[in-house]
Amino acid sequence: MASLFRRLVPAALLLLAVSPAPVFAQIEQVQTERMRMVYVAPAETYLVPHAARTFINANEFLRKLFEHTSPEKITVLLADFGDYGNASAGVVPHDALRIQIAPLSYAFETIMENERMSTIMNHELVHVMVMDGAAGRDRFFRRLFGGKVVPVPEQPESMAYFYLTTPRVAAPRWYQEGIATFFDTWMAGGIGRAQGGYDEMVFRSMVKDRARIYDPLGLASEGTKIDFQVEANSYLYGTRFMTYLAHAYSPEKLVDWVKRAPDTHAYYARQFKATFGKPLETVWADWIAFETDFQQKNLESIRKYPITPYRDLSPRALGSVSRAYYDPATKKIFAAFNYPGVVAHVGAISTETGATEHLKDVKGPLIYQVTSVAWDPAARKIYYTTDNGAYRDIVSLDPATKKTQVLQKDARIGDLVFNRADKSLWGVRHLNGLVTIVRMTAPYTDWTRIITFPYGTGVYDLDISADGTMASASFGEITGKQDVRVIPIAQLLKGTRRRWRVSSSPAASRTTSRFLMTAGSCTAAPT
């Protein structure tokens, strides 16, 4: 960091010297008693009051819950360096949150739609409280070493100093993410992953397939090695285990375990035995037995009803899969795939033989959706996005020749869909925390804004009917409500936000929009 600073200062001074006009700083900050919020002005200024309020609300609640007494201000950086919202927390050497303000990815309800800044603050501040919590011994060593010690690879002994000042940072990832997800769900009144359908679906599938459910050591070793979805197993196992503890023992016992109060043990597993009266491995085995029995009963209920007959096309599981398109001319399915042992890629599956074909690697895939894919059957072109974790590019691919062309660099557009009626390409753009529907015409090297939605409205799974008259999308609102809406394309081109028709009941509100499409039109009537 110091060497980078030394390189940047001369460059900044040179820019000031040669600039023909005054250069104004874009980085601004606001401070409260416990927070220093840094942001980019003026693009993010509108969001700062709301973000500060969500921080204050979460911080005050969690400080009391975890008996956190540190006087240190927490630095919060608001940034827009990626097309999907994300965040991270750190406490060594200082307490800090780094928040990407873009809309979150709600694929498969791995995150449930809610007010995203509140969700992020609730989750990340749990990390701070748990990792930064200090008993008397920890505070003594912080004073002795002049603060919290950062471990340095060149000095292995620094690991000991690091542990003496912040022992709970050394707990495994499943512990950190599990407790944060449990409490962000609790603080949102039950809207969150701890009570969502995705995690339960995963464990029900594991029980059905008799797959191994790892113990803590196996999760940290083999479970991490096979985790191609970037620490997804830490969230899955951690959240499910924490929820079991709250169910079997009580939420109060769960808090007693994870908070670093006086007379608690520094090592998380030793404190577990002191809190619950049993070793961690024993209770983990109890959870696996409970989970297996619970899911077996669910499966027995499901088996009472016949399922639609099906035939496996692929001889193996394909991991994460994007939206798929069937091409009757070649009898192939085009989609993007990401599974262990291969690089994420756009590929094809033969519906006759099940043979798979690797067409093109996907740079910067998404965890669950891989990439956004659209298909033009007339021109026989696939359109997909790269750098999905940063600023997305739009790329065209000829599946016959496997040749690609970058159409737009850093366009920040995804949820691509092709309108066969007028040969236009549509998508959803994220910028400065806002969502915009855009339209592109051949050669698709530029875009036109159709409509921008206010902060808090998430739009995803955009689709267009086969006759090109209707558009549909999944919507998530700041209240946590999710639904599917449809609108005539003619109305959408006028830029209206009020003519979308809700096409799903609350019970079916999370059905993805593409299932509304029939052969030629939407199931809902035009408004």
VOMI-251387 format. One line per 10 residues: number of its first residue (from 1); their letters; for each residue x, y, z of C-alpha. Coordinates in nm, 4 decimals, decimal comma, always signed. Each point is the difference from the previous one (the first is absolute). Example, Ala and Ser with C-alpha at 12.3 -4.5 7.8 and 13.67 -1.06 7.14 Angstrom:
1	AS	+1,2300:-0,4500:+0,7800 | +0,1370:+0,3440:-0,0660
***
This chain:
1	MASLFRRLVP	+0,0000:+0,0000:+0,0000 | +0,2810:+0,2409:+0,0858 | +0,1774:-0,0609:-0,3340 | -0,3278:+0,0539:-0,1858 | -0,0504:+0,3265:+0,1888 | +0,3509:+0,1158:-0,0980 | -0,0778:-0,0680:-0,3667 | -0,3389:+0,1708:+0,0022 | +0,1003:+0,3244:+0,1719 | +0,2377:+0,1218:-0,2790
11	AALLLLAVSP	-0,2614:-0,0896:-0,2605 | -0,2656:+0,1970:+0,1858 | +0,2305:+0,3027:+0,0351 | +0,0822:-0,0118:-0,3717 | -0,3709:-0,0090:-0,0861 | -0,0606:+0,3062:+0,2142 | +0,2888:+0,1830:-0,1651 | -0,1065:-0,0573:-0,3609 | -0,3785:+0,0118:+0,0401 | -0,1462:+0,3008:-0,1868
21	APVFAQIEQV	-0,2891:+0,0235:+0,2493 | -0,0280:-0,0446:+0,3755 | -0,0115:-0,3640:+0,1099 | -0,2640:-0,0729:+0,2608 | +0,0250:-0,2935:+0,2376 | -0,2726:-0,2581:-0,0479 | +0,0544:-0,1825:+0,3277 | -0,2077:+0,1395:+0,2855 | -0,0900:-0,1212:+0,3462 | -0,2522:+0,0376:+0,2790
31	QTERMRMVYV	+0,0649:-0,0935:+0,3606 | -0,1998:-0,0882:+0,3067 | +0,1175:-0,1070:+0,3427 | +0,0572:-0,3597:-0,1150 | +0,0230:+0,0229:-0,3805 | +0,2108:+0,1546:-0,2720 | -0,1755:-0,0410:-0,3360 | +0,2083:+0,0616:-0,3131 | -0,1695:+0,0297:-0,3388 | +0,0348:+0,1304:-0,3540
41	APAETYLVPH	-0,1783:+0,3299:-0,0594 | -0,2234:+0,0976:-0,1633 | -0,1020:-0,3425:-0,1386 | -0,0546:-0,1608:+0,3417 | -0,1031:+0,3070:+0,1986 | -0,3708:-0,0823:-0,0248 | +0,0566:-0,3321:+0,1777 | +0,2107:+0,1227:+0,2926 | -0,2773:+0,1095:+0,2416 | -0,1810:-0,3299:-0,0413
51	AARTFINANE	+0,3187:-0,2080:+0,0250 | +0,1024:+0,1885:+0,3139 | -0,3380:-0,0625:+0,1628 | +0,0150:-0,3729:-0,0720 | +0,3500:-0,0115:+0,1487 | -0,1064:+0,1823:+0,3163 | -0,3051:-0,2225:+0,0495 | +0,1917:-0,3248:-0,0473 | +0,3040:+0,1113:+0,1976 | -0,1932:+0,1117:+0,3066
61	FLRKLFEHTS	-0,2027:-0,3209:+0,0131 | +0,2987:-0,2289:-0,0477 | +0,2256:+0,1835:+0,2462 | -0,2547:-0,0688:+0,2731 | -0,0617:-0,3574:-0,1103 | +0,3689:-0,0938:-0,0113 | +0,1074:+0,2331:+0,2827 | +0,2476:+0,1636:-0,2346 | +0,1782:+0,2888:+0,1712 | +0,2752:+0,0976:-0,2431
71	PEKITVLLAD	+0,0262:+0,3805:-0,0414 | +0,1498:-0,0371:-0,3486 | -0,1866:+0,1628:-0,2877 | -0,0974:-0,2350:-0,2789 | +0,0987:+0,1215:-0,3451 | -0,2627:-0,0711:-0,2669 | +0,0985:+0,0295:-0,3666 | -0,2850:+0,0292:-0,2504 | +0,1186:-0,1001:-0,3465 | -0,1415:-0,0907:-0,3389
81	FGDYGNASAG	+0,2802:-0,2178:-0,1358 | -0,2170:-0,2993:-0,0903 | -0,3293:-0,0656:-0,1755 | -0,1439:-0,1975:+0,2913 | -0,0180:+0,1054:+0,3620 | +0,2479:-0,1517:+0,2390 | +0,1762:+0,0838:+0,3232 | +0,2833:-0,1037:+0,2261 | +0,1042:+0,0762:+0,3544 | +0,3361:+0,0096:+0,1711
91	VVPHDALRIQ	+0,1192:+0,0867:+0,3500 | +0,3791:-0,0345:-0,0311 | +0,1665:+0,2413:+0,0408 | -0,3120:+0,2218:-0,0024 | -0,3749:-0,0543:-0,0227 | -0,1225:+0,0566:-0,3555 | -0,2856:-0,0885:-0,2353 | +0,0319:+0,0054:-0,3791 | -0,3405:+0,0150:-0,1679 | -0,0783:-0,0292:-0,3697
101	IAPLSYAFET	-0,3263:+0,1916:-0,0434 | -0,1268:-0,1767:-0,3150 | -0,3165:-0,2128:+0,0233 | +0,0546:-0,3459:+0,1448 | -0,0338:-0,3224:-0,1952 | -0,3171:-0,1808:+0,1052 | +0,0676:-0,3203:-0,1935 | -0,1867:-0,2921:+0,1596 | -0,0654:+0,2154:+0,3085 | +0,3520:-0,0521:+0,1260
111	IMENERMSTI	-0,0659:+0,3563:+0,1099 | -0,3621:+0,1008:+0,0451 | -0,1302:+0,3308:-0,1275 | -0,0082:+0,2646:+0,2716 | +0,1403:+0,3479:+0,0558 | +0,3552:-0,0850:-0,0970 | +0,1893:+0,2634:+0,1987 | -0,1701:-0,1147:+0,3195 | +0,0710:-0,3643:-0,0844 | +0,3670:+0,0746:-0,0674
121	MNHELVHVMV	+0,0474:+0,2085:+0,3166 | -0,1698:-0,2628:+0,2157 | +0,2180:-0,2773:-0,1439 | +0,3361:+0,1748:-0,0085 | -0,0280:+0,1624:+0,3415 | -0,0585:-0,3441:+0,1524 | +0,3430:-0,0880:-0,1410 | +0,1497:+0,3044:+0,1704 | -0,1621:-0,0748:+0,3365 | +0,1002:-0,3663:-0,0055
131	MDGAAGRDRF	+0,3555:+0,0429:-0,1299 | +0,0850:+0,3189:+0,1901 | -0,1530:-0,1074:+0,3303 | +0,2647:+0,0168:+0,2721 | +0,0252:-0,1380:+0,3517 | +0,2469:+0,1386:+0,2531 | +0,2916:-0,2082:-0,1290 | -0,0556:+0,1124:-0,3585 | -0,0081:+0,3666:+0,1019 | +0,3205:-0,0457:+0,1986
141	FRRLFGGKVV	+0,1886:-0,1301:-0,3025 | -0,1476:+0,2716:-0,2225 | +0,1478:+0,2592:+0,2341 | +0,3285:-0,1919:+0,0209 | +0,0412:-0,0259:-0,3798 | -0,1435:+0,3413:-0,0768 | -0,3136:-0,1335:-0,1676 | -0,1287:-0,3055:-0,1840 | +0,2857:-0,1823:-0,1708 | -0,0084:-0,0829:-0,3714
151	PVPEQPESMA	+0,1676:-0,3359:-0,0707 | +0,2948:+0,0335:-0,2373 | +0,1085:-0,3022:-0,2103 | +0,3683:+0,0929:+0,0348 | -0,0341:-0,0065:+0,3799 | -0,1862:-0,3175:+0,1042 | +0,0109:+0,0974:+0,3661 | -0,2417:+0,2824:-0,0827 | -0,2736:-0,2642:-0,0203 | +0,0284:-0,0453:+0,3776
161	YFYLTTPRVA	-0,0215:+0,3744:+0,0593 | -0,2974:+0,0165:-0,2369 | -0,1818:-0,2714:+0,1969 | +0,0732:+0,1639:+0,3341 | -0,1642:+0,3253:-0,1130 | -0,2897:-0,1339:-0,2120 | -0,0584:-0,3706:+0,0750 | -0,3482:-0,0206:-0,1539 | +0,1277:+0,1140:-0,3404 | +0,1789:-0,3357:-0,0105
171	APRWYQEGIA	-0,3302:-0,1926:+0,0084 | -0,0924:-0,1866:-0,3221 | -0,2004:+0,1567:-0,2815 | -0,3136:-0,2061:+0,0673 | -0,0075:+0,1446:+0,3523 | +0,0335:+0,3582:-0,1236 | -0,2525:-0,0203:-0,2827 | -0,2437:-0,2223:+0,1860 | -0,0419:+0,2357:+0,2938 | -0,0223:+0,3094:-0,2224
181	TFFDTWMAGG	-0,2673:-0,1568:-0,2212 | -0,1976:-0,1258:+0,2981 | -0,0133:+0,3459:+0,1548 | -0,0651:+0,1950:-0,3190 | -0,3053:-0,2250:-0,0488 | -0,1110:+0,0483:+0,3600 | +0,0457:+0,3788:-0,0164 | -0,2097:+0,0151:-0,3185 | -0,2919:-0,1758:+0,1646 | +0,0694:-0,3330:-0,1691
191	IGRAQGGYDE	+0,0704:+0,1286:-0,3502 | +0,3358:-0,1565:-0,0754 | +0,1932:-0,3050:-0,0969 | -0,0349:-0,1721:+0,3385 | -0,3699:-0,0455:-0,0769 | +0,0261:-0,0103:-0,3788 | -0,0706:-0,2920:-0,2269 | +0,3378:-0,0347:-0,1704 | +0,2013:-0,1353:+0,2937 | -0,2692:-0,2490:+0,0936
201	MVFRSMVKDR	-0,0217:-0,1139:-0,3628 | +0,3741:-0,0692:-0,0013 | -0,0078:-0,2158:+0,3128 | -0,3179:-0,1780:-0,1090 | +0,1750:-0,0873:-0,3258 | +0,3061:-0,1203:+0,1902 | -0,2124:-0,2274:+0,2170 | -0,1893:-0,1301:-0,3037 | +0,3261:-0,0792:-0,1815 | +0,1633:-0,1341:+0,3159
211	ARIYDPLGLA	+0,2815:+0,2465:-0,0462 | +0,2503:+0,0540:+0,2767 | -0,0808:+0,2808:+0,2413 | +0,3423:+0,1036:+0,1267 | +0,1055:+0,0309:+0,3601 | +0,1877:+0,3229:+0,0964 | +0,3421:-0,1378:-0,0935 | -0,1245:-0,1485:-0,3263 | -0,1708:+0,3269:-0,0910 | +0,3201:+0,1980:+0,0535
221	SEGTKIDFQV	+0,2022:-0,2426:-0,2122 | -0,1868:-0,2075:-0,2583 | -0,3111:+0,2202:+0,0096 | +0,2095:+0,3020:-0,0878 | +0,1888:-0,1805:-0,2758 | -0,3164:-0,0944:-0,1891 | -0,1737:+0,3339:+0,0608 | +0,0016:+0,1410:-0,3541 | -0,2592:+0,2644:+0,0962 | +0,2455:+0,2120:+0,2005
231	EANSYLYGTR	-0,0589:-0,0829:+0,3662 | -0,3671:-0,0861:-0,0535 | +0,0435:-0,2987:+0,2320 | +0,1023:+0,2310:+0,2842 | -0,3311:+0,1845:-0,0284 | -0,2016:-0,3193:-0,0458 | +0,1457:-0,1967:+0,2895 | +0,0554:+0,2945:+0,2311 | -0,3504:+0,1418:-0,0339 | -0,1678:-0,3371:+0,0340
241	FMTYLAHAYS	+0,2055:-0,0951:+0,3074 | -0,0588:+0,3331:+0,1757 | -0,3727:-0,0305:-0,0665 | +0,0023:-0,3499:+0,1485 | +0,1730:+0,1275:+0,3141 | -0,2623:+0,2716:+0,0436 | -0,2744:-0,2585:-0,0510 | +0,1459:-0,2688:+0,2259 | +0,1411:+0,2219:+0,2763 | -0,1193:+0,3622:-0,0413
251	PEKLVDWVKR	+0,1119:+0,3215:-0,1730 | +0,1310:+0,1224:+0,3359 | +0,2368:-0,2979:+0,0221 | +0,1189:+0,0729:-0,3521 | +0,0842:+0,3584:+0,0981 | +0,1776:-0,1206:+0,3129 | +0,2239:-0,2188:-0,2156 | +0,1064:+0,2495:-0,2627 | +0,0440:+0,3171:+0,2055 | +0,3404:+0,0634:+0,1576
261	APDTHAYYAR	-0,1151:+0,0950:+0,3480 | +0,2054:-0,0062:+0,3230 | +0,0795:-0,3512:+0,1236 | -0,0502:-0,1508:-0,3468 | +0,2617:-0,2104:-0,1778 | +0,1923:+0,1485:-0,2899 | -0,0200:-0,3160:-0,2095 | -0,3441:-0,0296:-0,1559 | -0,0221:-0,3817:+0,0377 | +0,1008:+0,0080:+0,3660
271	QFKATFGKPL	-0,2627:+0,2651:+0,0648 | -0,2540:-0,2176:-0,1784 | +0,0487:-0,2814:+0,2526 | -0,0212:+0,2468:+0,2879 | -0,3298:+0,1371:-0,1365 | -0,1770:-0,3152:-0,1144 | +0,1599:-0,2597:+0,2260 | +0,1063:-0,2195:-0,2934 | +0,2886:+0,0065:-0,2484 | -0,0680:+0,1745:-0,3297
281	ETVWADWIAF	+0,0458:-0,3230:-0,1960 | -0,2668:-0,1767:+0,2091 | -0,2634:+0,2675:-0,0515 | +0,0911:+0,0248:-0,3685 | -0,0729:-0,3733:-0,0291 | -0,3311:+0,0602:+0,1817 | -0,0845:+0,2639:-0,2602 | +0,0794:-0,2341:-0,2913 | -0,2261:-0,2669:+0,1533 | -0,2767:+0,2575:+0,0527
291	ETDFQQKNLE	+0,0405:+0,1394:-0,3532 | -0,0063:-0,3457:-0,1549 | -0,3157:-0,1012:+0,1866 | -0,1687:+0,3339:-0,0761 | +0,0733:-0,0229:-0,3721 | -0,1002:-0,3669:-0,0191 | -0,3437:+0,0977:+0,1275 | -0,0181:+0,2767:-0,2608 | +0,0956:-0,2463:-0,2714 | -0,2645:-0,2474:+0,1179
301	SIRKYPITPY	-0,2614:+0,2739:-0,0364 | +0,1210:+0,0813:-0,3500 | -0,0021:-0,3647:-0,1073 | -0,3726:-0,0240:+0,0676 | -0,0557:+0,1794:-0,3295 | +0,1178:-0,1072:-0,3470 | +0,2622:+0,2091:-0,1743 | +0,0167:+0,0891:-0,3671 | +0,2002:-0,2624:-0,1930 | +0,3400:+0,1229:-0,1155
311	RDLSPRALGS	+0,3156:-0,1174:-0,1682 | +0,3500:+0,1091:+0,0971 | +0,1813:+0,1637:-0,2898 | +0,3374:+0,0340:+0,1661 | +0,1790:-0,2974:+0,1586 | +0,1302:+0,2265:+0,2779 | -0,1120:+0,2920:+0,2138 | +0,0772:+0,3300:-0,1697 | +0,0333:+0,2200:+0,3080 | -0,1106:+0,3574:-0,0579
321	VSRAYYDPAT	-0,1971:+0,0455:-0,3235 | -0,1171:+0,3205:-0,1700 | -0,3282:+0,0558:-0,1800 | -0,0137:-0,2548:-0,2823 | -0,1291:+0,0106:-0,3608 | -0,1042:-0,2867:-0,2226 | +0,1032:+0,0099:-0,3664 | -0,2252:-0,2320:-0,2059 | +0,2286:+0,0308:-0,3027 | +0,2884:-0,1770:+0,1727
331	KKIFAAFNYP	-0,2033:-0,1641:+0,2786 | +0,2332:+0,1555:+0,2543 | -0,0473:+0,1978:+0,3181 | +0,2226:+0,3067:+0,0366 | +0,0863:+0,1200:+0,3514 | +0,2929:+0,0875:+0,2253 | +0,1370:-0,2503:+0,2527 | +0,2289:+0,0014:+0,3010 | +0,0889:-0,3195:+0,1864 | +0,3096:-0,1506:+0,1629
341	GVVAHVGAIS	+0,2884:-0,0903:-0,2283 | -0,0754:+0,2379:-0,2855 | +0,0177:+0,3721:-0,0661 | -0,3406:+0,1704:-0,0081 | -0,1117:+0,0081:-0,3623 | -0,2764:+0,0417:-0,2547 | -0,0816:-0,3430:-0,1369 | -0,2509:-0,2200:-0,1772 | -0,1731:-0,3269:+0,0878 | -0,1360:-0,2335:-0,2649
351	TETGATEHLK	-0,3581:-0,1004:+0,0819 | +0,0515:-0,3184:-0,2032 | +0,3268:-0,1350:+0,1383 | +0,0595:+0,2073:+0,3132 | +0,3453:+0,0942:-0,1292 | +0,1291:+0,3316:+0,1326 | +0,2016:+0,2528:-0,1964 | +0,2244:+0,2704:+0,1449 | -0,0477:+0,3142:-0,2109 | +0,1751:+0,2833:+0,1854
361	DVKGPLIYQV	+0,1379:+0,0721:+0,3463 | -0,1862:+0,2591:+0,2059 | +0,2286:+0,2534:+0,1630 | -0,1263:+0,1031:+0,3431 | -0,3014:-0,2301:+0,0447 | -0,2803:+0,0517:+0,2498 | -0,0224:-0,2501:+0,2845 | -0,3447:-0,1419:-0,0716 | -0,1079:+0,1315:-0,3418 | +0,3450:-0,0173:-0,1663
371	TSVAWDPAAR	-0,0822:+0,2785:-0,2470 | -0,2878:+0,1671:-0,1787 | -0,0828:-0,1707:-0,3305 | -0,2251:+0,0994:-0,2927 | -0,0566:-0,1821:-0,3288 | -0,0792:+0,1333:-0,3484 | -0,1274:-0,3045:-0,1950 | -0,0128:+0,1812:-0,3362 | +0,3564:+0,1318:+0,0038 | +0,1101:-0,3040:+0,2011
381	KIYYTTDNGA	+0,1862:+0,2104:+0,2551 | +0,0378:-0,0405:+0,3742 | +0,0421:+0,3137:+0,2102 | +0,1481:-0,0252:+0,3480 | +0,1751:+0,2091:+0,2639 | +0,3517:-0,0165:+0,1423 | +0,1613:+0,1667:+0,3037 | -0,3235:-0,0651:+0,1844 | +0,1570:+0,0790:+0,3354 | +0,1256:+0,3367:-0,1218
391	YRDIVSLDPA	-0,1265:+0,2144:-0,2913 | -0,1684:-0,2364:-0,2434 | +0,0930:-0,0215:-0,3674 | -0,2379:-0,1218:-0,2727 | +0,1447:-0,2624:-0,2352 | -0,1442:-0,1699:-0,3076 | +0,0816:-0,3633:-0,0797 | -0,0482:-0,2010:-0,3161 | -0,0579:-0,3569:+0,1265 | +0,0950:-0,1486:-0,3372
401	TKKTQVLQKD	+0,3437:+0,1637:-0,0259 | +0,0477:+0,0788:+0,3735 | +0,1115:+0,3503:-0,0972 | -0,0805:+0,2823:+0,2403 | -0,0180:+0,3785:-0,0214 | -0,0137:+0,2485:+0,2877 | -0,2922:+0,2263:-0,0834 | +0,0048:+0,2266:+0,3045 | +0,2738:+0,0387:+0,2600 | -0,0974:+0,0821:+0,3602
411	ARIGDLVFNR	-0,3634:+0,0398:-0,1053 | -0,1225:-0,1175:+0,3438 | -0,2955:-0,1722:-0,1682 | -0,1352:-0,3476:+0,0755 | -0,3281:-0,1968:-0,0019 | +0,0301:-0,0029:-0,3779 | -0,2978:-0,1003:-0,2113 | -0,0490:+0,0084:-0,3773 | -0,3163:+0,1400:-0,1586 | -0,0607:-0,2071:-0,3118
421	ADKSLWGVRH	-0,2642:+0,2403:-0,1299 | +0,2315:+0,2973:-0,0630 | +0,3441:-0,1625:+0,0486 | +0,0761:+0,2172:+0,3024 | +0,1984:-0,1083:+0,3045 | -0,1268:+0,1050:+0,3434 | +0,1627:-0,0070:+0,3406 | +0,0147:+0,1357:+0,3545 | +0,2744:+0,2491:+0,0876 | +0,1337:+0,0751:+0,3498
431	LNGLVTIVRM	+0,1636:+0,3355:+0,0757 | +0,0311:+0,1998:+0,3244 | -0,2323:-0,2410:+0,1776 | -0,2835:+0,0494:-0,2495 | -0,1601:-0,2361:-0,2523 | -0,0618:+0,0966:-0,3627 | -0,1633:-0,1996:-0,2799 | +0,1840:+0,0604:-0,3265 | -0,0503:-0,0892:-0,3651 | +0,2637:-0,0668:-0,2668
441	TAPYTDWTRI	-0,0353:-0,0216:-0,3760 | +0,2374:-0,1603:-0,2505 | +0,2980:-0,0037:+0,0043 | -0,0592:+0,0202:+0,3787 | +0,3002:+0,2209:+0,0705 | -0,2013:+0,2622:+0,1895 | -0,3096:+0,0147:+0,2172 | -0,3024:+0,2235:+0,0532 | -0,1540:+0,0596:+0,3413 | -0,3638:-0,1052:+0,0232
451	ITFPYGTGVY	-0,0793:+0,0533:+0,3675 | +0,1864:+0,0474:+0,3294 | -0,1619:-0,1137:+0,3225 | +0,0332:+0,1694:+0,3400 | +0,2440:-0,1304:+0,2592 | -0,1236:-0,3154:+0,1676 | -0,1736:-0,1512:-0,3028 | +0,1784:-0,3069:-0,1345 | -0,0767:-0,1264:-0,3511 | +0,1266:-0,3345:-0,1277
461	DLDISADGTM	-0,0908:-0,2988:-0,2196 | -0,1062:+0,2339:-0,2794 | -0,1745:-0,1774:-0,2873 | -0,1906:+0,0815:-0,3206 | -0,2785:-0,2029:-0,1556 | +0,0639:-0,1838:-0,3261 | -0,2203:+0,2430:-0,1961 | +0,1828:+0,3002:+0,1463 | -0,3103:+0,1678:+0,1420 | +0,0483:-0,0582:+0,3730
471	ASASFGEITG	+0,2824:+0,0314:+0,2518 | +0,0160:-0,1599:+0,3423 | +0,2393:+0,0201:+0,2928 | +0,0330:-0,0998:+0,3621 | -0,0176:+0,2956:+0,2384 | +0,1219:+0,0332:+0,3562 | -0,0957:+0,3002:+0,2058 | +0,1511:+0,1732:+0,2993 | -0,2763:-0,1507:+0,2150 | +0,1137:-0,3568:-0,0734
481	KQDVRVIPIA	-0,2917:-0,0683:-0,2347 | +0,0785:-0,1921:-0,3176 | -0,2228:-0,0504:-0,3027 | +0,0025:-0,0521:-0,3737 | -0,1313:+0,2805:-0,2207 | -0,0837:+0,0284:-0,3682 | -0,0434:+0,3009:-0,2265 | -0,0583:+0,0562:-0,3724 | +0,3256:+0,0877:-0,1741 | -0,1699:+0,3071:-0,1516
491	QLLKGTRRRW	-0,0711:+0,1328:+0,3487 | +0,3480:-0,0827:+0,1239 | +0,1560:+0,1952:-0,2877 | -0,1843:+0,3062:+0,1306 | +0,2014:-0,0287:+0,3219 | -0,2921:-0,0638:+0,2322 | +0,0421:-0,1621:+0,3404 | -0,3688:-0,0099:+0,0889 | -0,1409:-0,2280:-0,2673 | +0,1686:-0,3208:+0,1151
501	RVSSSPAASR	-0,2631:-0,2575:+0,0891 | +0,0630:-0,2309:+0,2942 | -0,0385:-0,3484:-0,1415 | +0,0557:-0,2200:+0,3027 | -0,1670:-0,0489:+0,3341 | +0,1981:+0,0565:+0,3226 | +0,0334:-0,3769:+0,0423 | +0,1550:-0,0299:-0,3452 | +0,1817:+0,3319:+0,0050 | +0,3436:-0,1500:-0,0448
511	TTSRFLMTAG	-0,0731:-0,1849:-0,3211 | +0,2486:+0,1146:-0,2585 | -0,1364:+0,2015:-0,2852 | +0,1069:-0,2298:-0,2794 | -0,2579:-0,2580:+0,1087 | -0,2732:+0,2447:-0,0960 | +0,0938:-0,0341:-0,3644 | -0,2024:-0,2262:-0,2253 | +0,0560:-0,0630:-0,3699 | -0,0536:+0,3484:-0,1318
521	SCTAAPT	-0,1388:+0,2104:+0,2836 | -0,0203:+0,0529:+0,3721 | -0,2725:-0,1671:+0,2003 | -0,1138:+0,3340:+0,1404 | -0,2186:+0,2308:-0,2043 | +0,1331:+0,3436:-0,1013 | -0,0856:+0,2885:+0,2294
***
